[in-house]
Amino acid sequence: MAPNSLHKDYPWTSPNAPLVVSAPMMKITMGRLAVTVSAAGGFGFLAGGFDLSPLSKDLAEAAEYANSQNVPLHNGVLPIGVGFQNWGSDVRMAVEALQNHPVAAVWFFAPKQLSDLIDWAKTIRAFSEGKTKIWVQVGTVAEAIEVAKTTKPDVLVMQGSDSGGHGLAQRAGLLTLLPETVDALAAEDIDIPVIAAGGIVDGRGIAAALTLGAQGVALGTRFLAAQEAVISKGYQNEVLRVTDGGTNTVTTTIYDVVRGIHGWPKAYNGRGVVNRTYLDAVHGMSEQENVERYKETVDQGDAGWGPEGRMTTYAGTGIGLIKVVMPAGEIVRQVRREAIEVLQRSTALYPK
């Protein structure tokens, strides 16, 4: 399957360049960022998360922004997607929000059990008459095969262990996860495009993912440093400050605990920057005291971030590669150019 094979379903995407997707990050990647990424020839996803009560408003704002930027509908739908955390969201609320502003795709993630996604997919497909495509994020080969056979998504998003934010606690990195998944799908005669996610920040990562069998890539952490991201200055400064992401980020559930977020399936945890909240938990501070100290820090605003701060900075291990805040559209164009240059150099090294 060619890297640009998804262009048929998403005709605004660049046909002769790698597909770059902005991952849905809760309360951060909203309408302006999603529309901007799609307008640059990528595919932007608005974060619906698990609380869908503001989704109708968020979609209306995205539609208004698209109109103001002369970004047209495609096949009657907005050229963006919406990401859902299925463990805590309701398909009826999703459909209600999508009625006025249908989108090109929905991205399912973290159901309580994989079989829950079957009804979600059937409902969205019936409601949209197939115009809204189904993307499902998984983290293991077994999940990919089960979802492919049951939910039958239009796209699989394979999330490796270097990703920021939430993911399966037990999973492989993309270097092995991608090719094994691609091989397993082929062995089952399943033809579903695969998008790679987890640790991809620049064109080199995109080139690597494409050579491993992906048809496109999803970037999350990189878009934390987009001008259009809805993010506090303290959070964004941490993204620029932190280096050596393999040691300065960690997977844990303590950041959910202090933020009062409950309900994630037990198989999941979240990767974030090491800070005082995490270190105190490791050294034996009770959850109750940690929660209280976190609440006190919230009132400090941007000062609540930093090495001794307590505010959560969800980010992947590629955080050390991010040095500057840029417009989202320029991020898309830059990483695409880098990827093409890397692939062309590699080809030149080993001519036929």
N, C-alpha and C positions, 0 to 999 in steps of 0.2 A: 504494500500500500504506500503510495507516494506521500511525502510530507505535507503536500498541499491538498490532499484528498478531501479535507473538510471544507474546502472553499465552496463546494457545491451547495452545502447546507447553510453556509454563512458567507454569502457572496460579497460582503463588505470587507472581508479579510484579504490580506495581500496574497495573491495566488502564487507568487514567485519568491516567497520568503517564508521562514519558519513561523508557524502560528504561535503567537505569544498571548497568553491568557493571564489576566489579573485575577488572582484567587479571591473568593469572598471572605473578607476578614470582618468579623462582627463589629458594627458601629464605626468602622474605619473606611472600608471601601464602599462608598455610597454612590448615588447617581452620577454626580459630576465626574468622579474618577472613572466609573464604568463606561460612561458615554465617551469620555476622552480617549480611553484605550481603544474602544471600537472605532472611533473616528480616525485613529492612527493606523488602522488596518489590523488591529489585534482583536481580542474578544474580552470585553470587560464584564465582570460579574459584580452585581450589587449584593451586599450581605443581608440576607433575611434573618439568619440566625435561628434561635429557638422561640423568641418572642415576636410573633408576627403582627402584633397590634399596630405598629407604626408602618407596616409595609405598604399599605395603600397610599399613604402620604409620601413615602419615600419614592414609590414608583411614579406618582404624579409629578414630583419634583424632577425626577430623571427625565420624564417625557417633556417637561417644560424646558429643561436645559438642552435636550437634544434638539428641540424645535428652535431654540434661540441660536444654536450653533449650525443650523441647517443640516442636521444629521437626519436623513430620511428613514422612514419605516422600510422594512424589507419583508415582503410577503405578509404585510399587515401587522407585523410585530416590531417592537423596539429591538434594535440590534445589540442588545445586552442580554445577560442572563441574571438569574437570582439563585443564590445559594441558601439551602436550608439545612439546619441541624435537626435531623428528623426525630431524634430522641425526645425533643421537647416541643415540637411544632405540630400543627394540626392541618391536614390537607384541605379541609373545608375553608379554613381561614386563608390558606394559600390561594385557592381558586377564587375566593371572594376578592382578594387583592389584585389578582391577575386579570380579572374580568375587564376592567377599564383600560388597563395597559398591559396587554399580553407581551411576552418576551420571547426571544429566540430559543432559550434553553433554561432548564432548571438543573441545579447541581445538588444531588442528595448526598448526605454525609451523616454517619454515626447514628443509624437507627438502633433501637433497642435490640432488634434482631433483624437479620437481612431480609427475611420474608416480609417484613413490614413494608418494604419498598415496592412490592408487587402492586399493592393497592394504590400507592402514591403514583406510580407510573401509569397505571390504567386510568386513573382519574384525570391526571394532567393531559394525557393523550386524548382522551374522550372530550374533555373540555375545550382543548385547543384545536381539535380535528387534526392532530399530528403536526401542527405548526411549531409547537414548543417541544424541542428535543430534550431527551432525558440523558443527563450526565450522572454517573455514580462514582463516588470516590471510595476506593478500597485500599488496603494496605498489605495484603498477602496474596499469594498465588491462589490459594484455596478460595478466598473471598472473591477474587476476580472470576474464577470459573463458576462459582455458585451464582453470583449476580448475573453473569452473562447468560446462564441457562434459565434463570427464573425471571428476573426483572427485564432482561433483554434490552439494556440501555443502548442509546445511540453512540455514547462515548464512555469509556472507562478512564477514570483519573487514578493513576497509581501513585500513592504517596509514600515516599521513602522515609527512612528514620531521621534524616537531617532536617526535616520540616520544622517550622516554628508553629506555635499554637498546638492545637489538639490533634492527636493521632493515636493509633494503636500502640500500646506499651511494648508489644513484641512484634517487630517487623524488621525487614532488612533494609539496607541502603539501596539506592537506585542502581548502583553498579551491578548488583546481582538480581534485584527484584524485577527490573525491567526486562532483561532478556529471558529470564525464566518464565515470566508471565506471558511474554510474546510467544515463546515456544509452546507453552501449555495451551494457549488459545488456538494456535495453529494445529496442534495435535488433536484438538477437539473439533477442528474445522469450523471455528468461530471467527468471524470477520468483523471485529469491532475496533475502531480507532482507539489508540491509547495515548493519553496525555500524561506526561511525567511531571511530578511535583515533589518538592522536598530537597532543599539545598541548592536550587538553581537560582543564581543571582545575575550572571552575566552571559555574554555570548559563548564563552568557553563551555559553561555548563549546558547551554542549549545544544551546542554542537555534539557534546558527549551524549546527551539524552537521545538525540536523533540517531546517532550511530548505534545506540543500544536498542532501537526499535520503536521509539516514540514517534507519533505524528505531530506532536506539538508539546509545548511546555506551559506549566502554570507557575507564575511567580507570585509569592506572597510577601515575604520579608522585604524584597527590593522595593515594593510599592508602599511600604511604610515610610519611605523617604521620597514620596511623590508630593508635589505641591498641593495636589487635589485631595490627598488623604485627610480624613477627619480625625486628627490625632493631636494630642497635646504636645506642646513644645518640649516638655520634659521627656516624653516618650521618644519623640523623634531625635532628640539630642543623644539619647542612649543608643539608638540605632547607629548613629554616626560615631559614637565614642568607642563602642565595644569592639574588641578584636579577638582573634583566636576562639572562634565560636564553639569549637569542640570542648573547651574547658570552661568558658565563661557563659555558656548556656547549659541548662540542665532540664531533664524531664521530671516532672513532679505533679502532685495534685494539690500542693499547699496553696498555690495561687488561686485555685478555684475556691478553696476553703475560706481564705481571708476575704475574697470578693463576694462571698455568699451565694455562689453558683453551685447548685446541687442538681443532680439528675444525670450527669454523664454516665454512660455505661461503664461498668467496672474495668473493661478491657482498655480504656483510654486514659491517657494523661496528657499533660501539656508541656511544651518546651518553651522556657523563657530565660531571660538573663538572670544570672545569679545575683541576688541582692540580700539585704538584711533579713527580709521575711524568710527566705529559704534557709539562710545560714542559722538563724535562730531556731528554726524548726529542726534542723539537723542536730543542733546542740541541746535539744530537749525542751525548748519552750512549749508550753501547752498551746493547743489550738485556740483556746479561749483568749489567752493573753495575746497571742499573735494577731487574732482578729481585732482585738481592742486597739492594739498599736497601729494596725493598718488603718482603722477608722480615723484615728488621730492624724495619720499622715495624709489622708485624702484632703484635709483642709489646708494643707501646705501648697497645693497646686503643683506647679512644675518643679518646685523644690523637693517634692516627694520621690523623685527619681534619682538615679546615681548609685554608685557602689554601696553607699550606706543608706540608700533609700529603701522604701518598702513597696512602692507602687510597681505593678506588674508590667514587664516588658516582654510580651510574647514575641519570639523571633527565632529563626532557624540558625543552623551552624554557619551559614554563609554570611552572617552579619558583618564579619570583619572585612568583607569585600566592598561594603557600601561606604562611600566617602563623602557623598554630596547629595543634597536634595535637588530634584529636577522635576520639570513638568512630566506628567504621566505619559503624554504622547512622545516626548523625547526619549524617555526610558525605553519605550517600545521600539522606536526607530534605532536607538543606539545598540541595544542588545541584539537586534536582528542583524544589523550591519556586522557586529562583532562575530556573530555565529557564522555568517556567510564567509567572512574573511578567514576564519579558522578552518572551515571545511575546505575552502579553496586551497589554502596553504597545505593542508594535509594531503589533498589530492595531488598537488604538485610534487610532493615528496615521494609519492609512490605512483608514478604514471604507469599506464598499461604497457 
